[in-house]
């Protein structure tokens, strides 16, 4: 047994939670992580200290209010795929929900039109109704760019 003195630290809890999401099949979040094939870097699975040393070396470590986030949301918990970021940016880095029918974040069908919307300061802002979902995505993307927001710019998949 390795004694490292990290057991009650925030970083140790992050490591333990990540492993649980990726490997504990009865866990409520397993389907969103391990069930999608997300894994923990082999050297970190049984070595909390190595993991903690790595996340402490990342930019913005120790800044109050930041969270550890995977840069590529479909990628593993591994070197070069982790960063410290704001809760908002972490939330924006989520995959599209399974029940999303448009295939885009912030776009939904309402009254036979495609509605574009976005959250600004925790308040949902309506950006308009459009004949095509592609037009709605473009409007949402433009709003993000015009307002210098942390939201993802989405690729438009044109239906030909």
C-alpha positions as a Markdown table, in Angstrom:
| # | Residue | x | y | z |
|---|---|---|---|---|
| 1 | Unk | 0.0 | 0.0 | 0.0 |
| 2 | Unk | 1.3 | 3.4 | -1.0 |
| 3 | Unk | 0.9 | 6.2 | 1.6 |
| 4 | Unk | 0.8 | 9.6 | -0.2 |
| 5 | Unk | -1.2 | 11.8 | 2.2 |
| 6 | Unk | -3.6 | 12.9 | -0.6 |
| 7 | Unk | -6.7 | 11.0 | 0.5 |
| 8 | Unk | -8.7 | 14.0 | 1.7 |
| 9 | Unk | -7.6 | 16.5 | -1.0 |
| 10 | Unk | -9.8 | 18.0 | -3.7 |
| 11 | Unk | -7.5 | 16.6 | -6.4 |
| 12 | Unk | -7.7 | 13.0 | -4.9 |
| 13 | Unk | -11.5 | 13.3 | -5.0 |
| 14 | Unk | -11.3 | 14.4 | -8.7 |
| 15 | Unk | -9.2 | 11.3 | -9.4 |
| 16 | Unk | -11.5 | 9.0 | -7.6 |
| 17 | Unk | -14.6 | 10.4 | -9.3 |
| 18 | Unk | -13.0 | 10.1 | -12.7 |
| 19 | Unk | -12.2 | 6.5 | -12.1 |
| 20 | Unk | -15.7 | 5.8 | -10.9 |
| 21 | Unk | -17.3 | 7.4 | -13.9 |
| 22 | Unk | -15.1 | 5.4 | -16.3 |
| 23 | Unk | -14.9 | 2.0 | -14.6 |
| 24 | Unk | -17.8 | 1.5 | -12.0 |
| 25 | Unk | -20.5 | -0.1 | -14.2 |
| 26 | Unk | -23.2 | 0.3 | -11.5 |
| 27 | Unk | -22.5 | 4.1 | -11.2 |
| 28 | Unk | -25.1 | 6.5 | -12.4 |
| 29 | Unk | -22.7 | 8.3 | -14.7 |
| 30 | Unk | -21.0 | 5.2 | -16.1 |
| 31 | Unk | -23.1 | 5.3 | -19.3 |
| 32 | Unk | -21.9 | 8.8 | -20.1 |
| 33 | Unk | -18.2 | 7.9 | -19.6 |
| 34 | Unk | -17.0 | 4.3 | -19.4 |
| 35 | Unk | -20.1 | 3.2 | -21.3 |
| 36 | Unk | -19.0 | 5.5 | -24.2 |
| 37 | Unk | -15.5 | 4.1 | -24.1 |
| 38 | Unk | -13.9 | 7.0 | -22.1 |
| 39 | Unk | -10.9 | 5.7 | -20.1 |
| 40 | Unk | -8.2 | 6.9 | -17.8 |
| 41 | Unk | -4.6 | 7.1 | -18.9 |
| 42 | Unk | -3.0 | 3.7 | -17.9 |
| 43 | Unk | -0.3 | 5.3 | -15.7 |
| 44 | Unk | -2.9 | 7.1 | -13.6 |
| 45 | Unk | -5.4 | 4.3 | -13.0 |
| 46 | Unk | -3.6 | 3.1 | -9.8 |
| 47 | Unk | -1.4 | 6.1 | -9.2 |
| 48 | Unk | -3.3 | 9.1 | -7.8 |
| 49 | Unk | 0.0 | 11.0 | -7.1 |
| 50 | Unk | 1.0 | 10.8 | -10.7 |
| 51 | Unk | -2.4 | 12.1 | -11.8 |
| 52 | Unk | -2.4 | 14.9 | -9.2 |
| 53 | Unk | 1.1 | 15.9 | -10.1 |
| 54 | Unk | 0.0 | 16.3 | -13.7 |
| 55 | Unk | -3.1 | 18.3 | -13.1 |
| 56 | Unk | -1.2 | 20.6 | -10.7 |
| 57 | Unk | 1.2 | 21.3 | -13.6 |
| 58 | Unk | -1.5 | 22.6 | -15.9 |
| 59 | Unk | -2.1 | 26.3 | -16.5 |
| 60 | Unk | -4.6 | 27.9 | -14.1 |
| 61 | Unk | -4.2 | 25.2 | -11.4 |
| 62 | Unk | -5.4 | 26.6 | -8.1 |
| 63 | Unk | -7.5 | 29.4 | -9.6 |
| 64 | Unk | -10.6 | 29.5 | -7.4 |
| 65 | Unk | -13.8 | 28.4 | -9.2 |
| 66 | Unk | -12.1 | 26.5 | -12.1 |
| 67 | Unk | -12.9 | 22.8 | -12.9 |
| 68 | Unk | -10.9 | 20.1 | -14.6 |
| 69 | Unk | -12.2 | 19.5 | -18.1 |
| 70 | Unk | -11.4 | 17.2 | -21.0 |
| 71 | Unk | -10.6 | 19.3 | -24.1 |
| 72 | Unk | -11.9 | 16.7 | -26.5 |
| 73 | Unk | -15.2 | 15.6 | -24.8 |
| 74 | Unk | -15.0 | 12.3 | -26.6 |
| 75 | Unk | -11.4 | 11.7 | -25.6 |
| 76 | Unk | -9.9 | 10.0 | -22.6 |
| 77 | Unk | -8.6 | 11.4 | -19.3 |
| 78 | Unk | -5.0 | 11.6 | -20.5 |
| 79 | Unk | -2.1 | 14.0 | -20.9 |
| 80 | Unk | -2.8 | 16.9 | -23.3 |
| 81 | Unk | -6.5 | 16.4 | -23.1 |
| 82 | Unk | -7.1 | 18.0 | -19.7 |
| 83 | Unk | -7.4 | 21.7 | -18.7 |
| 84 | Unk | -8.6 | 23.9 | -15.9 |
| 85 | Unk | -11.6 | 25.9 | -17.1 |
| 86 | Unk | -14.7 | 27.8 | -16.0 |
| 87 | Unk | -17.9 | 25.9 | -15.2 |
| 88 | Unk | -19.5 | 27.7 | -18.1 |
| 89 | Unk | -16.8 | 26.7 | -20.6 |
| 90 | Unk | -16.9 | 23.1 | -19.2 |
| 91 | Unk | -20.7 | 23.1 | -19.7 |
| 92 | Unk | -20.3 | 24.3 | -23.3 |
| 93 | Unk | -17.9 | 21.4 | -24.0 |
| 94 | Unk | -20.7 | 18.8 | -23.5 |
| 95 | Unk | -21.8 | 16.5 | -26.2 |
| 96 | Unk | -25.2 | 16.9 | -27.8 |
| 97 | Unk | -27.9 | 15.2 | -25.7 |
| 98 | Unk | -29.4 | 11.9 | -26.9 |
| 99 | Unk | -32.9 | 13.4 | -27.1 |
| 100 | Unk | -31.7 | 16.2 | -29.3 |
| 101 | Unk | -33.6 | 15.9 | -32.6 |
| 102 | Unk | -31.9 | 18.7 | -34.6 |
| 103 | Unk | -28.3 | 17.4 | -34.1 |
| 104 | Unk | -27.2 | 20.9 | -33.0 |
| 105 | Unk | -26.9 | 22.6 | -29.6 |
| 106 | Unk | -29.4 | 25.4 | -29.1 |
| 107 | Unk | -31.6 | 24.5 | -32.1 |
| 108 | Unk | -35.0 | 23.0 | -31.9 |
| 109 | Unk | -38.2 | 22.7 | -34.0 |
| 110 | Unk | -41.1 | 24.9 | -32.9 |
| 111 | Unk | -44.2 | 25.7 | -34.8 |
| 112 | Unk | -42.8 | 24.2 | -38.1 |
| 113 | Unk | -39.8 | 26.5 | -37.9 |
| 114 | Unk | -36.3 | 26.0 | -36.5 |
| 115 | Unk | -35.7 | 28.1 | -33.3 |
| 116 | Unk | -32.2 | 29.3 | -32.4 |
| 117 | Unk | -31.5 | 30.0 | -28.7 |
| 118 | Unk | -28.6 | 30.5 | -26.4 |
| 119 | Unk | -28.0 | 31.0 | -22.7 |
| 120 | Unk | -26.6 | 34.5 | -21.8 |
| 121 | Unk | -25.8 | 35.0 | -18.1 |
| 122 | Unk | -27.9 | 31.9 | -17.2 |
| 123 | Unk | -30.9 | 33.4 | -19.1 |
| 124 | Unk | -32.1 | 31.8 | -22.3 |
| 125 | Unk | -32.1 | 34.2 | -25.2 |
| 126 | Unk | -34.3 | 33.6 | -28.3 |
| 127 | Unk | -32.4 | 34.4 | -31.5 |
| 128 | Unk | -35.2 | 33.8 | -34.0 |
| 129 | Unk | -37.1 | 31.3 | -36.1 |
| 130 | Unk | -35.8 | 30.1 | -39.4 |
| 131 | Unk | -37.0 | 28.0 | -42.3 |
| 132 | Unk | -34.0 | 25.6 | -42.1 |
| 133 | Unk | -32.0 | 24.4 | -39.2 |
| 134 | Unk | -28.8 | 25.4 | -41.0 |
| 135 | Unk | -30.0 | 29.0 | -41.0 |
| 136 | Unk | -30.7 | 28.7 | -37.3 |
| 137 | Unk | -27.2 | 27.3 | -36.6 |
| 138 | Unk | -25.6 | 30.1 | -38.7 |
| 139 | Unk | -27.5 | 32.7 | -36.7 |
| 140 | Unk | -26.5 | 31.1 | -33.4 |
| 141 | Unk | -22.8 | 30.9 | -34.5 |
| 142 | Unk | -22.9 | 34.5 | -35.6 |
| 143 | Unk | -24.3 | 35.6 | -32.2 |
| 144 | Unk | -21.5 | 33.7 | -30.4 |
| 145 | Unk | -18.9 | 35.4 | -32.6 |
| 146 | Unk | -20.4 | 38.8 | -32.3 |
| 147 | Unk | -20.5 | 38.6 | -28.5 |
| 148 | Unk | -17.1 | 36.9 | -28.1 |
| 149 | Unk | -18.7 | 34.0 | -26.2 |
| 150 | Unk | -17.0 | 30.7 | -25.1 |
| 151 | Unk | -19.7 | 28.6 | -26.8 |
| 152 | Unk | -18.7 | 26.1 | -29.5 |
| 153 | Unk | -19.1 | 27.2 | -33.1 |
| 154 | Unk | -21.0 | 24.3 | -34.7 |
| 155 | Unk | -20.2 | 23.0 | -38.2 |
| 156 | Unk | -23.2 | 23.3 | -40.5 |
| 157 | Unk | -24.1 | 20.0 | -42.2 |
| 158 | Unk | -25.9 | 21.1 | -45.4 |
| 159 | Unk | -28.6 | 18.8 | -46.6 |
| 160 | Unk | -28.3 | 18.6 | -50.4 |
